[in-house]
Amino acid sequence: MNRRQRMIASILLAVTALVLLISAFNPGILERKQKPSDITIQVILRSSEGDYWQNVMLGAQAAVKEFGITMYTTASYDETDADGQMQAARQALATKPDAIVLAASDDVIFAPFLKEAAERHIPVIAIDSVLTSGKTRSYIGMDNYEAGGQALRELADQLGRQGDIAIIAHAAGGINGRLRAQGILDAASRYPNIRIVDQVTCSGDQDICSQTVAEELHKRHLDGIIALNTEASIGTAMELRNEQAGNRVKLVGFDSSPELLELLQENQLQKLIVQNPFSMGYLGMKYAMEAALGHKVPSRVEIQNKLIDKKNMFWKDNQKLLFPVVQ
């Protein structure tokens, strides 16, 4: 072997050693997929029920159709079943997906899962609920704290900046609900004549939410209510209709559904803060694919919400938001 051949052999040996060293610190690097059709993404949702989550899935399916990626989905029936969702997430890790899209129902409980995903070099894209207990590659969703403040300001305007109000959450402990409630409380501190007289929770069942609101209305005088998600908003609006109190008690709700839009037209509530779950599902899949391919993705994608009322709900752009359809 001449000097030139020895030099080439030394270079090849050094390159091989460098690749092995890099792969030791990042085992997934040698297995990184090269094209979207090679990618498998596991989607873990809080629920399979309701228009909101169905619209998230419509967006995810649009990404599957566009990019040719493979998607598997798991979702709880009960949105508050954090333990069940955590178990499903653990099982998803065992299938070795290239990336995971996660809409978590709790923050702290997912810390071990996020740690294990990081150790396995599986990128996690959080949608709908921001996670602080571990590392995620990106968060896609609205600013729930700011949305809470927006809801309080809208209700304050409806009440002429004075009155007694209650907050109706659909369940204790939800990430988004806590952020929205804190946003409401902080915004209320700037309105000296707005008094938050109670915060109550109801289950994901609309009838139980209605019963909770009925008890609240009979227990105290209320001028306004902020309901923090779809079920709480429907249950509250339905009870206001039952009590014939829709004109007297002003309601600002979150999210949308055919029932809520009908109740909005009936003046049983005044405003809805509506997200874009279709975009959330689509972008979650898109960025999960890009992360799996080794591309850099934004750490936060804030999806702007819209304030829907009886006047603007039939605007063309708002119709696309309220009734998304995969083309």
VENSULZI-V422477 format. One record per residue. N is the residue number from 1. RES is the residue in three letters. SS is DSSP state (helix for helix, strand for strand, loop for the rest). Layout:
n	res	ss
N	RES	SS
N	RES	SS
//
This chain:
n	res	ss
1	MET	loop
2	ASN	loop
3	ARG	helix
4	ARG	helix
5	GLN	helix
6	ARG	helix
7	MET	helix
8	ILE	helix
9	ALA	helix
10	SER	helix
11	ILE	helix
12	LEU	helix
13	LEU	helix
14	ALA	helix
15	VAL	helix
16	THR	helix
17	ALA	helix
18	LEU	helix
19	VAL	helix
20	LEU	helix
21	LEU	helix
22	ILE	helix
23	SER	helix
24	ALA	helix
25	PHE	helix
26	ASN	loop
27	PRO	helix
28	GLY	helix
29	ILE	helix
30	LEU	helix
31	GLU	helix
32	ARG	loop
33	LYS	loop
34	GLN	loop
35	LYS	loop
36	PRO	helix
37	SER	helix
38	ASP	helix
39	ILE	loop
40	THR	strand
41	ILE	strand
42	GLN	strand
43	VAL	strand
44	ILE	strand
45	LEU	strand
46	ARG	loop
47	SER	loop
48	SER	loop
49	GLU	loop
50	GLY	helix
51	ASP	helix
52	TYR	helix
53	TRP	helix
54	GLN	helix
55	ASN	helix
56	VAL	helix
57	MET	helix
58	LEU	helix
59	GLY	helix
60	ALA	helix
61	GLN	helix
62	ALA	helix
63	ALA	helix
64	VAL	helix
65	LYS	helix
66	GLU	helix
67	PHE	helix
68	GLY	loop
69	ILE	loop
70	THR	strand
71	MET	strand
72	TYR	strand
73	THR	strand
74	THR	strand
75	ALA	strand
76	SER	loop
77	TYR	loop
78	ASP	loop
79	GLU	loop
80	THR	loop
81	ASP	loop
82	ALA	helix
83	ASP	helix
84	GLY	helix
85	GLN	helix
86	MET	helix
87	GLN	helix
88	ALA	helix
89	ALA	helix
90	ARG	helix
91	GLN	helix
92	ALA	helix
93	LEU	helix
94	ALA	helix
95	THR	loop
96	LYS	loop
97	PRO	loop
98	ASP	loop
99	ALA	strand
100	ILE	strand
101	VAL	strand
102	LEU	strand
103	ALA	loop
104	ALA	loop
105	SER	loop
106	ASP	loop
107	ASP	loop
108	VAL	helix
109	ILE	helix
110	PHE	helix
111	ALA	helix
112	PRO	helix
113	PHE	helix
114	LEU	helix
115	LYS	helix
116	GLU	helix
117	ALA	helix
118	ALA	helix
119	GLU	helix
120	ARG	loop
121	HIS	loop
122	ILE	loop
123	PRO	strand
124	VAL	strand
125	ILE	strand
126	ALA	strand
127	ILE	strand
128	ASP	loop
129	SER	loop
130	VAL	loop
131	LEU	loop
132	THR	loop
133	SER	loop
134	GLY	loop
135	LYS	loop
136	THR	loop
137	ARG	loop
138	SER	strand
139	TYR	strand
140	ILE	strand
141	GLY	strand
142	MET	loop
143	ASP	loop
144	ASN	helix
145	TYR	helix
146	GLU	helix
147	ALA	helix
148	GLY	helix
149	GLY	helix
150	GLN	helix
151	ALA	helix
152	LEU	helix
153	ARG	helix
154	GLU	helix
155	LEU	helix
156	ALA	helix
157	ASP	helix
158	GLN	helix
159	LEU	loop
160	GLY	loop
161	ARG	loop
162	GLN	loop
163	GLY	strand
164	ASP	strand
165	ILE	strand
166	ALA	strand
167	ILE	strand
168	ILE	strand
169	ALA	strand
170	HIS	loop
171	ALA	loop
172	ALA	loop
173	GLY	loop
174	GLY	loop
175	ILE	helix
176	ASN	helix
177	GLY	helix
178	ARG	helix
179	LEU	helix
180	ARG	helix
181	ALA	helix
182	GLN	helix
183	GLY	helix
184	ILE	helix
185	LEU	helix
186	ASP	helix
187	ALA	helix
188	ALA	helix
189	SER	loop
190	ARG	loop
191	TYR	loop
192	PRO	loop
193	ASN	loop
194	ILE	strand
195	ARG	strand
196	ILE	strand
197	VAL	strand
198	ASP	strand
199	GLN	strand
200	VAL	strand
201	THR	strand
202	CYS	loop
203	SER	loop
204	GLY	loop
205	ASP	loop
206	GLN	helix
207	ASP	helix
208	ILE	helix
209	CYS	helix
210	SER	helix
211	GLN	helix
212	THR	helix
213	VAL	helix
214	ALA	helix
215	GLU	helix
216	GLU	helix
217	LEU	helix
218	HIS	helix
219	LYS	helix
220	ARG	loop
221	HIS	loop
222	LEU	loop
223	ASP	loop
224	GLY	strand
225	ILE	strand
226	ILE	strand
227	ALA	strand
228	LEU	loop
229	ASN	loop
230	THR	helix
231	GLU	helix
232	ALA	helix
233	SER	helix
234	ILE	helix
235	GLY	helix
236	THR	helix
237	ALA	helix
238	MET	helix
239	GLU	helix
240	LEU	helix
241	ARG	helix
242	ASN	helix
243	GLU	loop
244	GLN	loop
245	ALA	loop
246	GLY	loop
247	ASN	loop
248	ARG	loop
249	VAL	loop
250	LYS	strand
251	LEU	strand
252	VAL	strand
253	GLY	strand
254	PHE	strand
255	ASP	loop
256	SER	loop
257	SER	loop
258	PRO	helix
259	GLU	helix
260	LEU	helix
261	LEU	helix
262	GLU	helix
263	LEU	helix
264	LEU	helix
265	GLN	helix
266	GLU	loop
267	ASN	loop
268	GLN	loop
269	LEU	loop
270	GLN	loop
271	LYS	strand
272	LEU	strand
273	ILE	strand
274	VAL	strand
275	GLN	loop
276	ASN	loop
277	PRO	helix
278	PHE	helix
279	SER	helix
280	MET	helix
281	GLY	helix
282	TYR	helix
283	LEU	helix
284	GLY	helix
285	MET	helix
286	LYS	helix
287	TYR	helix
288	ALA	helix
289	MET	helix
290	GLU	helix
291	ALA	helix
292	ALA	helix
293	LEU	loop
294	GLY	loop
295	HIS	loop
296	LYS	loop
297	VAL	loop
298	PRO	loop
299	SER	loop
300	ARG	strand
301	VAL	strand
302	GLU	strand
303	ILE	loop
304	GLN	loop
305	ASN	loop
306	LYS	strand
307	LEU	strand
308	ILE	strand
309	ASP	loop
310	LYS	loop
311	LYS	loop
312	ASN	loop
313	MET	loop
314	PHE	loop
315	TRP	loop
316	LYS	helix
317	ASP	helix
318	ASN	helix
319	GLN	helix
320	LYS	helix
321	LEU	helix
322	LEU	helix
323	PHE	loop
324	PRO	loop
325	VAL	loop
326	VAL	loop
327	GLN	loop
//
